[in-house]
Amino acid sequence: GATRHPVRPDLDPGGSTGGGAVAVAAGMAALAIGTDGGGSVRIPAAFCGLVGVKPAPNLVPLPDDADEHWLGLTVTGPIARTVADATAVLTVLADRPIEAAPRTSARIAISLRSPSPLARPARHQRAAVTRGAELLRSTGHSASPADPPYPATLLQQWGRRWLAGIALDVRRLGLDPGALEPRTRAMTARGEKVLRRGVSTGGGERWAARLGLE
């Protein structure tokens, strides 16, 4: 059956780690771990009032010591009730000390711009980001407005990697595409088309260069 929101059963708990987020929010579990390639940790955490973290690439090792997953989209991160709990999980997953906040003043970019041309943040979402920026400034950090240069084709670029990643998983696991559920089978077929045409894996480096992060 469908996973229901723990407070409002008529609402969507988000996904794709919706079950983990609901379990944490409802007190069924203390913590949850998910893989995030396009919001699968952050979205359900936000929907359920929790803390969800998508770590920086290479901070948390991937299964089987893989160099990347889904062409660099996916990392593993925690869903927890508090920042302290999420930080503790990251410390275990990364096998190194992780601080909940930098000890010195951090430079943080604050943007209200949506990376998707199809939608913009709602008023209450913009207000939450603004409140977060004010809190950061009150604790000594630099939180300045920013206008990230999102390309118009961002969703298409993400979608190509997402579909190709599904097809690569089917190959890696040795699954029979014909035995998959219809929706998964269709996504796998589309991913195979992307792989045959070729898909770039250098977008992250180009994006960092455009932002002056290299």
N, C-alpha and C positions, 0 to 999 in steps of 0.2 A: 504493500500500500504506500500511499504518499506520506512523506515526512512532513509533519505539521509544525508550525511555529510553537515554541513552548509556552508563550504567553497568550497569543492570539491564534487559535487554530485555523482561522480563516485566512491567515497571512502566510506568505512564502518564507521559509527560513533561509533561503539563499542556497548556493551550492558552488562547487559540487561537493564540498565536504559538509553538506547540510546536516547529515546524521550526526557527525561529530560535534558540530556546534550546538545542536539541540540537546545532545547528551550532556554537554558541559553546562549549558544555560539552565537545564532542568535539574541539575545536581546528580545526574546519573553517572557522571564521570568527572574526575578532577581536571583532566586535560585531554586534548585531542591533537593528533598530528595529521597533517594533510600535505598534499603536493599542490603547488600553486603555479599554474602556467598562464592564467588569465584572470585571476581573482578567486580561485577555488578555496583559498584560506581566508582571504580578506573580506570577500563578499558575505559569506555566512556569519563571520564574526561580527561584521557591522550590522547585519540584519537582526542578530540575536543579542546585541548589546555586550559583546565580548571583545577581547583583545586578540587580533590576528596579525601575524607577522610573516611577510615574505622576505626572507633573508637575502643579503647580497649574494651574487653567484659565487660558488666555490667555498662559502662559509660552512655549509653543512654538506658532508659527503653524500653522494648519490648511491643507491643500491648497486652492488656488484662493482663498486669503484669506477662507475661510469664517468667519463669526462663531461658529459652533458646529457640532457634529456629533452625531447621535443625540440631539437635544434636550438637549445639554449633557453627555451621559455621556462622550463620547470625547475623549481627548487622545493625543498621540504621545509615546512615551518609549523609553528605551534598555534593552537587556539586555546586560550585560557581565560579565566575570569579577571585576572589582574596582570599588570605589567610585570610585577615581581615573578609571578608564576611563569609567564611567557619567557622571561629572561632566564629563569632556572632551566626551562626545557631547552632553550637555545644553547645554554652552556653545556648541557649533556650531549645534545645532537652534534655540536661543533667540536666537542672534546677540548674546549679552551674557555677561559673566563670571558663572559660577555657582560658588559656593563649596561644597566638599564638606561643610563643617560651619560653623556660625556662629562668629564670633570671640568673641562674648560669650555668657554663659550663656543658654541657651534654656529656655523653659517648655514641657515636653512632657507630654502626658497619656498614661498607660499604662492600657490596658483589656484585661481577659481575657474580656470579654463578647462573645458572638457576635452580629452584627447579624441573624442568622437564627434564628427560633424553632425551626427544624427540626433544628439541630445545635449542638453546643458544641465548642470546641477540645479536642483530645486532650491528654493529660498532657504529652507531649514538646513540643507546641506551646506550651502555657502555660509550661513550663520555659524554652523559648527566649526568650519575651517577657520573662520575669522576669530572665534573664541579660542581655538587652539593656538593660533598665532599670538594672540594677546597673552596667553599663559606662558608660551615660550619666552616672549620678551620679558615678562615679569620675573622669570627665573634666570635672566642674564644672557639669553641666547639672542643671536641676530636672526630675525625672521622678516625677510624682505619680499615684497611682491615680485612675481616673475611671470613671464609670458613664454612658456616653452614653445619652441618651433615645431609643433606636431605636424608631420607631413599629412597631406590630404588622403594619402593611401595607407594610413597607419592600420586601419581595421583590415584591409585586404592583406597587408603584409603579415599581420598577426594570424589571420585566418589560414593563410597558406602554410605557415609553420605548424599551426595547430593540427590541421588535417594531415600534413606529412608526418607529424609526430605520432598520430594514431596509427597510420599505416606502418611506420617503423616498429611500433610496439607489437603489432600483429605479427610482423616478420620475426622480431626478436623472441617472442613467446612461442613461435611455431604454431600459431592458431590456424584453423581452417576458416577462411573468410566466409565460406558458404554456411558454416554452422553458427555464425554470429547473428545477433538480433538484427532485424531489418535496418534500424537507424544506424547501428554501429557498422553494419556491412556497407551501407551507402557512404558513410564518412570515410571508411577505409578505401573504397574505390576512388573517391575524390582525392584522397591523400596520395594514392598510387599515381594518379594523373599528375599531381604536383611534383612528385619525385621524378617522374619521367621527363617532365619539362625542365626540371632543375629549380632548386630553391636556394637562395643566398642565406648564408649564416653570419654575414658580417654586419648586419644592421646595428647591433649593439655598439660596436666600435665606432661606426659612423655617427651614431646618435651622441655618444660621449664626446666625440670631436666637435660636433656642432654646439654642444653646451659648454665647451671649453674645459672638460673634465680630464683631458689627457695632457 
